[in-house]
Amino acid sequence: MTGIMTYGVYIPRYRIKIEEITKVWGGNPDEIRNGLGVFEKSVPDLDEDAATIAVEAARNALMRRHLSPHEIGAVYVGSESHPYAVKPTACTVGEAISATPMMTAADYEFACKAGTAAIQTCMGLVKSGMIKYGLAIGSDVSQGAPSDALEYTAAAGGAAFFIGNDDPIAAIHHTCSYTTDTPDFWRREGQDYPRHGGRFTGEPGYFRHVQGAVNRIFQETGKSPKDYTYAVFHQPNAKFPQRVAKILGFSPEQIKPGLVVPHLGNTYSGSSMIGLAATLDIAKPGERIFVCSFGSGAGSDAFDIEVTDAIEGPDFKLSAGPSVQDLLKNPVYLEYALYAKHKGKIVMQR
């Protein structure tokens, strides 16, 4: 029974509110908040990047359950904001949790679904017997150009999931994907900020691929929305996941625990994974969780997950690591100038 052995999340404590951004670039903050369903977003500290966030998330996961570092056979980090173009983030994470030199490691890129693609890879390696445990991480310090619509939501955070088959806290019964070449969002090498393809972002991008993956997994498993206690969808804003959930037949109550974007923003590769973590934070044995990520370019990964008795067992201590709600508490709010400094939009000339 392959599934999640333990998990952890890290979210920086800094935030910026929507109205702080509109003070600089204009616009009606109430209209933007209502349009996106986002009130504020997380901001990385001056010394935080996708690598440090990934390390903290992995360490928080290991606080909840001890796994021998030498039995971690794979580390994969999905991100749109790896600190190096040529130097794997995964190696840094492996070293930080003492998993080197025995592991295989790689960085993944598939816009906002690179982390869930890493989960699928770890599942395959565990199922084949090649490794005992694999670590899949989605971590980003998301980019959004000044005055661009992305600036209202592009946030920072990450989630880490250890995959194995030795009494997992949540079994992953099935997964599948739906992928096409749809140019809804991209960033060329050397460019600081991504661009988005306007009309391709919604229907041809997000909605087509999420619905495609969901319909495919329902066909393959014979399941439907009524078979799940909870559901988590990629959260570029609050409106898209609520709309697609309604289209597919999921209720607002099913998606509520994992809908963290209003006070977090879009953490890109960490988005659906943090939503899953928030749901696991409250889930009970026997409850079923549906997850579907989305990554521009474009594709979606769908998962059928069932919480097991191990989540309340002696080997897993949920309270030993911070919950998603813990990490969202007590934010430090920044004005736009400090936010721009934290994000590297302005730098000191020496």
VENNOR-V839141 format. One record per helix or strand of 3 or more residues. SS is the DSSP state (a for helix, b for strand). FROM is the first residue (numbers start at 1). LEN is the number of residues. Records with the same first field share a line. If there is no record, write none. Layout:
SS=FROM-LEN ; FROM-LEN
This chain:
b=3-8 ; 14-4 ; 40-4 ; 72-7 ; 104-5 ; 133-9 ; 156-9 ; 170-13 ; 230-4 ; 288-5 ; 297-11
a=18-8 ; 29-8 ; 50-15 ; 69-3 ; 89-8 ; 111-18 ; 149-4 ; 198-24 ; 225-3 ; 238-11 ; 252-5 ; 261-3 ; 268-13 ; 309-4 ; 318-3 ; 324-5 ; 336-7
